Amino acid sequence: MKVDSILVNTPVSSPLHPQANLPLLKGYLAANGFRSKIIDTNILFFHWFLGEKDFRLTMEETYDNPLKILSFYSRIEKELFDNNKEYDGLDVGIRYLSNKYNRINFDHVIASLEDKTSNPFIDFYNELIEQRFKDTGIKIVGIAIFLNRERQKEGPF
């Protein structure tokens, strides 16, 4: 199906709680004759950042032992902590992100856009654009940006 636009949710929001903003916008656009596709880069980022590790927890396992979800969260957080070490000053958690740059200083934000040693999103988005956007003919990309006020830390994002 040919689409008119791609709508993108950005990281970092809890990968366990999908955002409703873009599905609502997609519904509005569809009601007005526009075809859109949603790409949830939040969940894609976590898959990319964590690699091929198997993080599955079935409903049956949760019903049998509800506390198992706590060990599941802990395992994900540990893997995130371990993977953060590959980048200078990076701290990615299930619901937060910070790095060595000050997100309210324009020069810091610009510097972060070129620093592959501290910013995993450079490689992530380069791969995403190559795989999902290039040669699609899409002329409009909508990007949802939000601030997770639950845990704010210094950093550009």
C-alpha positions in Angstrom: 0.0 0.0 0.0 1.4 3.4 -1.0 1.4 5.9 1.9 1.5 9.7 1.9 3.5 10.1 5.1 5.4 8.3 7.8 4.8 9.2 11.4 7.6 8.4 13.8 7.6 8.0 17.6 11.0 8.8 19.1 13.0 7.2 21.9 13.1 7.2 24.9 9.7 6.4 26.4 8.9 3.2 28.3 9.0 0.4 25.7 6.4 -1.4 27.8 3.8 1.4 27.3 3.1 2.3 23.7 2.2 5.9 23.0 -1.2 6.7 21.6 -0.4 10.0 20.0 0.5 8.8 16.5 -2.3 6.2 16.1 -4.7 9.0 17.0 -3.1 11.3 14.4 -3.1 8.5 11.8 -6.8 7.9 12.4 -7.5 11.6 11.9 -5.4 11.7 8.7 -7.2 8.6 7.4 -10.6 10.2 8.1 -9.4 13.1 5.9 -8.1 11.0 3.0 -4.4 10.6 3.8 -2.6 7.2 4.1 0.1 7.1 6.8 2.4 4.6 8.3 3.7 4.6 11.9 7.2 3.6 12.8 7.8 3.3 16.6 11.5 4.0 16.8 11.2 3.8 20.5 10.7 0.1 20.6 13.0 -0.3 17.6 15.8 1.5 19.4 15.6 -0.8 22.4 15.7 -3.8 20.1 18.7 -2.3 18.3 20.5 -1.2 21.5 20.0 -4.5 23.3 20.8 -6.7 20.3 19.5 -10.1 19.7 18.9 -11.0 23.4 15.6 -12.7 24.1 13.4 -10.6 26.5 10.2 -12.5 26.4 7.8 -13.0 29.2 4.5 -14.7 28.6 1.2 -13.9 30.2 1.2 -17.5 31.6 4.5 -16.9 33.3 3.2 -13.6 34.8 0.0 -15.2 36.0 1.9 -18.1 37.6 4.4 -15.8 39.3 3.5 -12.1 39.2 6.8 -11.2 40.8 8.6 -12.6 37.8 8.0 -9.3 36.0 10.3 -7.6 38.5 13.2 -9.9 37.6 12.3 -9.3 33.9 12.6 -5.5 34.4 15.9 -5.9 36.4 17.4 -8.0 33.6 16.5 -5.4 31.0 17.9 -2.6 33.2 21.2 -4.6 33.7 21.6 -5.1 30.0 20.9 -1.4 29.3 23.5 -0.6 32.0 26.1 -2.9 30.4 25.4 -1.5 26.9 25.7 2.1 28.2 29.4 1.4 28.8 30.0 1.3 25.0 29.3 5.0 24.8 31.0 8.0 26.6 28.7 9.4 29.3 25.5 7.6 28.1 22.8 6.5 30.5 19.8 4.8 28.9 17.2 3.2 31.1 13.8 1.8 30.4 12.2 5.2 30.8 15.0 7.8 30.7 18.0 8.9 28.7 21.0 11.2 29.3 24.4 11.6 28.0 27.4 13.9 28.5 25.9 16.9 26.7 23.7 19.5 28.3 20.3 19.4 26.4 19.5 23.1 27.0 22.8 24.4 25.6 22.5 24.7 21.8 26.3 24.2 21.2 26.1 21.0 23.2 23.1 19.7 21.3 24.9 20.4 18.0 28.1 18.7 19.3 26.1 15.6 20.3 24.8 15.2 16.7 28.3 14.5 15.5 29.7 12.5 18.5 29.3 8.8 17.7 31.3 7.9 20.9 28.5 9.2 23.1 25.4 9.2 20.9 24.0 5.8 19.8 21.2 7.5 17.9 23.5 8.5 15.1 24.1 4.9 14.0 20.6 3.9 14.9 18.9 6.5 12.7 21.4 6.1 9.9 20.4 2.4 9.7 16.7 3.2 10.1 16.7 5.7 7.3 18.6 3.3 5.0 16.2 0.4 5.8 12.8 2.1 6.2 12.8 5.5 4.4 15.3 5.5 1.6 13.7 5.0 -1.8 10.1 5.0 -0.5 9.2 8.3 -2.2 7.7 9.6 1.0 7.6 13.4 1.0 6.3 14.0 4.6 7.7 12.6 7.8 6.0 13.6 11.1 8.2 13.2 14.2 6.6 13.1 17.6 8.8 14.6 20.3 8.0 14.5 23.9 9.7 15.1 27.3 9.5 12.4 29.9 9.0 14.4 33.1 9.0 11.3 35.3 12.8 11.3 35.4 14.6 14.3 33.8 18.4 14.1 33.6 20.9 16.4 31.9 21.5 15.5 28.2 20.5 16.7 24.8 17.4 14.5 24.4 
